[in-house]
Amino acid sequence: MHIELPEKLYYDIGEVARAFDVNTSLIRYWEKEFDILKPKKNAKGNRRFTPKDIENLQLIFHLVKERGYTLEGAKNHLKSSQNSVLSTFEIIQRLESVKAELLKIKEQL
């Protein structure tokens, strides 16, 4: 999944939910379930997601929504093979970026 977010230091939960096309409640739930998600909170308690949090969310989204893992399965997969999951996920992300760029070029022609 290729998400398009503007280049910023922090994203609010609404922006993240729209980018992933999910409800904000799902993101809050994943935050509780997965240790790798640790968004910062401001004085009001609003979540502020960093680009690293977005990468972690993309990885979780990939495992749960695209590959069909259960939450427990995704947690175990992340713990057991962190490096291989990341490298495969990074390759997929790069390929999706290239595909998106090529589709933009095709539309311009």
Secondary structure, DSSP 4 states (H G I P E B T S, - for coil): ------S-S-EEHHHHHHHHTS-HHHHHHHHHH-TT---EE-TT--EEE-HHHHHHHHHHHIIIIIS---HHHHHHHHHH-HHHHHHHHHHHHHHHHHHHHHHHHHHH-
